[in-house]
Amino acid sequence: MNPQAKLISISSLLLGTTITISSSHWMMAWTGLEINTLAILPLISNPHHPRAIEAATKYFLVQAAASTLLLFSSTTNALFTGQWDITQLTHPTSCLLLTTAISVKLGLVPFH
């Protein structure tokens, strides 16, 4: 991989992580997670081998499904509570969906 492209990918990972950690709104947290997903894809598919491309495609599809679930949980929370703040997650359905989405994004045991 080109050194400039690698530098951009790594700096995008740092930017996405910073945005996610410092956000207090669901849409900004989602934006940071998506920046991380899109920044890691070139690093996964770096050795241009069919298995690496397949792994990157599977990773992208799973992360896109988890992002959709995260957006659905935040929308459900906003529907029931009227708040988009991360700290106002009080509805049990939204909490369960968010926990599942974060578990898939982190690759925890049943979702790895």
Backbone bond lengths (Angstrom), bond angles and torsions (degrees), N, CA, C in turn:
res aa  C-N    CA-C-N  psi(-1)  N-CA   C-N-CA  omega(-1)  CA-C   N-CA-C  phi
1 M - - - 1.436 - - 1.527 108.78 -
2 N 1.287 114.99 143.44 1.448 122.72 178.62 1.538 110.03 -60.32
3 P 1.319 119.39 136.34 1.472 120.11 -178.44 1.533 113.46 -60.36
4 Q 1.336 117.03 -35.54 1.463 119.34 178.02 1.531 111.16 -67.49
5 A 1.324 116.82 -39.57 1.463 120.44 178.50 1.523 111.24 -66.85
6 K 1.316 116.07 -38.28 1.461 119.98 177.26 1.524 110.81 -65.55
7 L 1.327 117.69 -40.36 1.457 122.02 177.57 1.525 110.99 -63.43
8 I 1.321 116.99 -41.93 1.464 120.74 178.44 1.521 110.44 -65.05
9 S 1.321 117.77 -41.45 1.467 120.41 179.13 1.521 111.53 -64.00
10 I 1.301 117.59 -43.86 1.463 120.75 -179.24 1.530 111.01 -69.05
11 S 1.332 117.19 -38.94 1.466 118.69 177.61 1.523 110.91 -69.01
12 S 1.327 118.01 -32.23 1.465 120.78 174.88 1.523 111.13 -67.04
13 L 1.325 117.15 -36.96 1.466 120.18 175.05 1.527 110.78 -61.81
14 L 1.317 116.97 -44.21 1.459 120.34 178.58 1.529 111.41 -65.40
15 L 1.323 117.57 -39.63 1.457 121.70 178.37 1.525 111.29 -64.22
16 G 1.328 117.08 -46.29 1.462 120.79 179.33 1.513 112.57 -62.85
17 T 1.328 116.93 -40.16 1.462 120.70 178.05 1.518 110.84 -65.52
18 T 1.318 116.90 -41.68 1.465 120.91 179.17 1.521 111.28 -64.31
19 I 1.322 117.32 -42.68 1.463 121.28 179.00 1.523 110.12 -63.31
20 T 1.333 116.96 -43.52 1.461 120.24 -178.27 1.523 111.46 -65.13
21 I 1.306 117.45 -43.93 1.463 120.90 -177.34 1.528 111.37 -68.78
22 S 1.310 118.28 -37.39 1.460 120.79 -174.06 1.525 114.43 -90.76
23 S 1.312 118.62 1.88 1.466 119.61 -175.77 1.522 111.55 -84.91
24 S 1.326 114.37 148.89 1.456 121.05 174.34 1.521 110.62 -118.69
25 H 1.307 117.30 4.44 1.460 123.75 -179.15 1.523 108.44 -122.80
26 W 1.317 116.77 142.85 1.467 120.97 -175.98 1.522 112.89 -62.11
27 M 1.309 117.76 -36.69 1.466 119.44 -177.93 1.540 111.63 -68.86
28 M 1.304 117.42 -35.18 1.466 119.31 177.41 1.533 111.01 -71.11
29 A 1.320 116.63 -37.60 1.470 119.08 176.35 1.520 110.00 -63.67
30 W 1.323 116.85 -41.16 1.465 121.16 178.34 1.525 110.26 -64.66
31 T 1.320 117.09 -40.14 1.472 120.60 179.14 1.528 110.95 -61.67
32 G 1.312 116.86 -43.74 1.463 120.07 178.03 1.515 112.44 -63.35
33 L 1.332 117.05 -40.31 1.466 120.15 177.81 1.525 111.68 -65.14
34 E 1.321 116.75 -37.38 1.468 119.78 178.57 1.526 111.59 -70.40
35 I 1.316 117.64 -35.70 1.466 119.93 175.77 1.526 109.19 -62.51
36 N 1.329 117.10 -41.08 1.467 120.07 177.36 1.521 111.50 -63.26
37 T 1.328 116.78 -42.60 1.466 119.87 179.88 1.527 111.07 -61.92
38 L 1.319 116.48 -45.64 1.466 119.64 -178.12 1.530 112.21 -72.81
39 A 1.327 117.59 -24.62 1.466 119.55 179.32 1.526 111.93 -79.25
40 I 1.326 117.91 -28.81 1.464 120.20 -176.61 1.540 111.53 -83.10
41 L 1.318 118.03 -21.49 1.471 120.27 -177.29 1.531 113.73 -59.19
42 P 1.339 120.50 -45.25 1.477 117.95 177.18 1.520 112.92 -64.90
43 L 1.330 116.93 -30.50 1.461 118.89 178.98 1.530 111.38 -71.67
44 I 1.344 117.10 -33.28 1.465 120.18 177.44 1.518 110.73 -70.19
45 S 1.332 116.60 -42.97 1.467 120.10 -175.73 1.523 112.87 -92.27
46 N 1.318 118.07 20.26 1.456 122.10 -177.54 1.529 113.03 -60.17
47 P 1.322 121.62 -54.96 1.468 116.88 174.87 1.529 108.00 -72.08
48 H 1.315 116.89 113.28 1.465 120.74 -173.24 1.522 110.31 -71.66
49 H 1.310 113.19 76.54 1.457 122.57 179.49 1.525 107.01 -122.61
50 P 1.339 118.04 145.62 1.471 118.59 -178.79 1.526 114.07 -56.62
51 R 1.315 118.21 -33.86 1.467 119.83 179.02 1.523 111.61 -69.96
52 A 1.321 117.51 -34.91 1.460 120.40 177.60 1.528 110.60 -67.61
53 I 1.320 116.50 -40.59 1.466 120.50 177.59 1.527 110.11 -65.76
54 E 1.323 117.16 -40.13 1.463 121.24 177.74 1.527 110.95 -63.97
55 A 1.321 117.08 -41.85 1.466 120.99 178.56 1.529 110.60 -64.04
56 A 1.325 117.12 -41.25 1.466 120.22 178.91 1.523 111.27 -65.56
57 T 1.320 117.23 -38.73 1.464 120.82 178.36 1.521 111.17 -65.88
58 K 1.329 116.91 -44.34 1.467 120.13 177.77 1.516 111.05 -63.76
59 Y 1.317 117.33 -41.70 1.459 121.35 178.23 1.523 110.36 -60.33
60 F 1.324 116.69 -44.65 1.462 120.91 -179.67 1.522 111.14 -62.77
61 L 1.312 118.37 -43.92 1.465 120.92 -178.43 1.525 111.92 -65.49
62 V 1.317 117.29 -42.27 1.471 120.55 178.64 1.523 110.43 -65.88
63 Q 1.330 117.58 -42.47 1.460 120.43 -179.93 1.522 111.83 -68.23
64 A 1.325 117.38 -33.99 1.471 120.38 176.73 1.527 110.80 -67.09
65 A 1.334 116.95 -39.47 1.464 119.73 176.79 1.528 111.03 -65.43
66 A 1.322 117.70 -40.41 1.470 121.00 178.11 1.530 110.84 -66.93
67 S 1.317 117.83 -36.96 1.466 120.44 177.23 1.519 111.06 -66.13
68 T 1.305 116.61 -38.51 1.464 120.27 176.32 1.520 110.54 -63.02
69 L 1.311 116.74 -42.61 1.462 121.16 177.86 1.532 110.95 -64.27
70 L 1.318 117.32 -38.21 1.460 120.87 177.77 1.522 111.12 -65.39
71 L 1.326 117.84 -43.43 1.456 120.83 177.56 1.526 111.17 -65.42
72 F 1.326 116.92 -37.36 1.466 120.15 178.27 1.518 110.79 -65.78
73 S 1.334 117.16 -40.13 1.468 119.42 179.79 1.524 111.04 -67.71
74 S 1.326 117.43 -39.15 1.473 118.78 178.69 1.521 111.23 -69.62
75 T 1.325 117.98 -35.38 1.459 120.85 176.13 1.524 110.87 -67.50
76 T 1.328 116.92 -40.29 1.463 120.82 176.72 1.523 110.81 -63.47
77 N 1.315 116.87 -40.85 1.454 120.58 177.28 1.525 110.76 -63.72
78 A 1.323 117.44 -41.55 1.464 120.68 178.41 1.524 110.93 -66.66
79 L 1.310 117.40 -33.74 1.463 120.95 178.06 1.522 111.12 -65.78
80 F 1.330 117.14 -44.10 1.460 120.60 -176.34 1.526 113.69 -81.68
81 T 1.325 117.88 -35.79 1.469 119.92 -175.12 1.524 113.62 -107.12
82 G 1.321 118.46 -20.76 1.455 121.27 -177.62 1.518 113.40 80.31
83 Q 1.325 118.69 10.82 1.468 123.20 -177.85 1.525 110.48 -121.74
84 W 1.327 115.95 140.23 1.457 121.66 175.14 1.517 111.68 -103.61
85 D 1.314 117.94 2.69 1.460 121.23 -178.90 1.522 110.64 -71.71
86 I 1.317 115.88 146.88 1.462 121.46 178.34 1.526 110.48 -67.53
87 T 1.310 116.50 -32.45 1.466 120.11 -176.92 1.522 113.15 -76.00
88 Q 1.320 118.94 -11.33 1.462 122.19 -177.06 1.526 112.25 -102.27
89 L 1.309 117.90 39.86 1.463 122.06 178.90 1.525 108.13 -89.27
90 T 1.334 116.59 93.39 1.459 119.95 -174.98 1.516 113.68 -117.61
91 H 1.320 118.73 -19.05 1.459 120.35 -178.15 1.528 109.70 -78.37
92 P 1.354 118.32 133.02 1.469 120.14 -174.68 1.529 113.89 -64.28
93 T 1.327 117.83 -36.49 1.470 119.72 179.30 1.516 110.68 -65.44
94 S 1.309 116.49 -43.78 1.469 120.50 178.20 1.512 111.39 -63.30
95 C 1.315 116.09 -39.63 1.469 120.71 -179.98 1.529 110.73 -64.81
96 L 1.325 117.15 -42.11 1.466 121.08 178.90 1.530 111.10 -65.76
97 L 1.329 117.01 -43.89 1.462 120.18 178.70 1.524 111.97 -64.86
98 L 1.329 116.34 -39.88 1.458 119.11 178.81 1.520 111.29 -66.89
99 T 1.319 116.85 -40.37 1.461 119.91 178.40 1.529 110.87 -62.41
100 T 1.321 116.21 -40.69 1.466 120.33 177.43 1.525 110.98 -65.19
101 A 1.327 117.44 -43.69 1.471 120.83 -179.35 1.523 111.58 -63.55
102 I 1.325 116.96 -43.60 1.466 120.12 179.31 1.526 110.41 -67.42
103 S 1.330 117.18 -35.94 1.466 120.41 177.81 1.523 111.17 -63.94
104 V 1.324 116.78 -41.18 1.468 120.05 177.56 1.527 110.00 -66.61
105 K 1.318 117.52 -42.88 1.470 120.33 -179.82 1.524 111.94 -63.81
106 L 1.341 116.53 -35.57 1.463 119.63 178.61 1.522 112.95 -82.16
107 G 1.325 117.07 -16.40 1.455 120.59 -178.53 1.521 112.63 73.88
108 L 1.336 116.25 39.08 1.451 119.89 179.43 1.523 110.61 -67.45
109 V 1.309 117.31 172.11 1.455 124.32 -163.63 1.533 115.52 -48.96
110 P 1.317 122.88 -54.31 1.464 114.78 -177.92 1.514 113.91 -71.88
111 F 1.309 118.04 -13.31 1.467 121.40 -174.95 1.528 113.39 -107.46
112 H 1.313 118.63 4.29 1.461 118.97 -177.46 1.509 109.80 -80.31
